[in-house]
């Protein structure tokens, strides 16, 4: 590779270092607490494996400090690696000392549209004025 690769968009992202994943590091991290990460194929989430038996799921790109995350617990020791399945339906994590392989079902949360009250003129049923509606009376 002879050209500058600074702004290259790669097919995957598995590095724990870089601008796109700078929010995965928690306060007090020593630089070795996050062992692996993987970006989903949709490029909307990143899964991270840590030294504390956790598998974290964050939005991607993760560029804010102390980014909000969901942490799955189950490994009894550090987690060595984590990967999304090709269809983004599963996250697979591999433990270190516990030598366990976990499959985590991944379901993306969808936000519902905010529920708003209809305007008063839309909610009230308006009675028509004037002639009555319906079938005409026989003979007239």
C-alpha positions as CSV (number, residue, x, y, z in Angstrom):
1,X,0.0,0.0,0.0
2,X,1.7,3.2,-1.2
3,X,-1.2,5.7,-0.9
4,X,-2.5,7.3,2.3
5,X,-5.3,5.2,3.8
6,X,-6.6,7.8,6.3
7,X,-10.2,8.2,5.0
8,X,-10.6,4.7,3.4
9,X,-13.9,3.0,4.2
10,X,-13.1,-0.6,5.0
11,X,-15.6,-3.5,4.6
12,X,-15.2,-4.3,8.3
13,X,-13.9,-2.7,11.5
14,X,-12.3,-4.9,14.1
15,X,-9.8,-2.5,15.7
16,X,-10.3,-1.2,19.2
17,X,-8.5,1.9,18.2
18,X,-9.6,4.7,15.9
19,X,-11.9,7.7,15.7
20,X,-15.0,5.6,14.9
21,X,-14.7,3.6,18.2
22,X,-13.2,6.1,20.6
23,X,-16.3,6.0,22.7
24,X,-15.9,2.4,23.7
25,X,-13.3,3.2,26.3
26,X,-14.7,3.8,29.8
27,X,-13.3,6.2,32.4
28,X,-10.3,4.6,34.2
29,X,-9.5,2.2,31.3
30,X,-5.8,1.3,31.1
31,X,-5.8,0.7,27.3
32,X,-6.1,-3.0,27.6
33,X,-9.6,-3.4,29.0
34,X,-11.3,-3.8,25.6
35,X,-10.0,-6.9,23.8
36,X,-11.9,-6.9,20.5
37,X,-14.7,-5.2,18.7
38,X,-16.7,-5.8,15.5
39,X,-19.0,-3.5,13.5
40,X,-22.3,-4.9,12.3
41,X,-22.8,-5.4,8.6
42,X,-25.5,-2.6,8.7
43,X,-22.7,-0.3,10.1
44,X,-25.1,0.9,12.8
45,X,-23.8,-1.0,15.9
46,X,-20.5,-2.1,17.4
47,X,-20.0,-5.0,19.7
48,X,-17.0,-5.0,22.2
49,X,-15.4,-7.7,24.3
50,X,-13.8,-6.6,27.6
51,X,-11.7,-7.9,30.4
52,X,-14.6,-8.0,32.9
53,X,-16.6,-10.8,31.2
54,X,-18.9,-8.4,29.4
55,X,-20.0,-8.0,25.8
56,X,-21.0,-4.4,25.1
57,X,-23.2,-3.2,22.3
58,X,-23.0,0.5,21.2
59,X,-24.2,2.6,18.4
60,X,-21.7,3.0,15.5
61,X,-19.9,5.2,14.9
62,X,-19.2,5.5,18.6
63,X,-17.5,8.9,18.9
64,X,-18.8,10.4,22.2
65,X,-17.1,10.0,25.5
66,X,-18.8,7.4,27.8
67,X,-21.2,6.4,25.1
68,X,-24.4,4.7,26.2
69,X,-24.3,0.9,25.9
70,X,-26.0,-2.4,26.7
71,X,-23.7,-4.9,28.4
72,X,-24.4,-8.6,28.3
73,X,-22.9,-10.6,31.2
74,X,-22.3,-14.3,31.1
75,X,-18.6,-15.0,30.8
76,X,-16.8,-15.8,34.0
77,X,-13.6,-14.2,32.9
78,X,-12.2,-11.9,30.2
79,X,-13.8,-12.1,26.7
80,X,-11.2,-12.7,24.0
81,X,-13.2,-11.9,20.8
82,X,-16.6,-10.9,19.5
83,X,-18.2,-11.0,16.0
84,X,-21.5,-10.3,14.3
85,X,-23.0,-13.0,12.2
86,X,-23.2,-12.3,8.4
87,X,-26.9,-11.5,8.7
88,X,-26.5,-9.4,11.9
89,X,-29.0,-11.7,13.8
90,X,-26.4,-13.0,16.2
91,X,-23.3,-11.8,18.1
92,X,-20.8,-14.6,19.0
93,X,-18.4,-14.1,21.9
94,X,-15.5,-16.3,22.9
95,X,-14.3,-16.4,26.5
96,X,-10.7,-16.6,27.7
97,X,-10.3,-18.6,30.9
98,X,-13.8,-20.0,30.8
99,X,-13.3,-21.3,27.2
100,X,-17.0,-20.7,26.5
101,X,-18.6,-19.7,23.2
102,X,-21.8,-17.6,23.6
103,X,-24.4,-16.8,20.9
104,X,-26.3,-13.6,21.7
105,X,-29.5,-13.0,19.7
106,X,-29.3,-9.5,18.3
107,X,-32.5,-7.6,17.7
108,X,-32.3,-3.9,16.8
109,X,-34.6,-1.7,18.9
110,X,-36.9,0.4,16.8
111,X,-38.1,3.6,18.1
112,X,-41.9,4.1,18.0
113,X,-43.1,7.4,16.7
114,X,-44.0,9.7,19.7
115,X,-47.6,9.4,20.6
116,X,-49.2,12.8,20.3
117,X,-52.7,13.8,21.1
118,X,-54.8,14.8,18.1
119,X,-55.8,18.4,17.7
120,X,-59.2,19.2,19.3
121,X,-60.8,19.7,15.9
122,X,-59.5,16.3,14.7
123,X,-60.7,14.4,17.7
124,X,-64.2,15.7,18.0
125,X,-66.9,14.1,15.8
126,X,-68.8,16.9,14.0
127,X,-72.5,16.4,13.4
128,X,-73.5,17.6,9.9
129,X,-76.0,20.4,9.8
130,X,-78.9,20.7,7.4
131,X,-80.6,17.8,5.7
132,X,-80.5,14.5,7.3
133,X,-78.5,11.9,5.6
134,X,-79.7,8.5,4.6
135,X,-82.4,7.1,2.4
136,X,-85.3,9.3,1.4
137,X,-88.7,8.5,3.0
138,X,-91.1,6.7,0.6
139,X,-93.5,9.1,-1.1
140,X,-91.7,12.2,-0.7
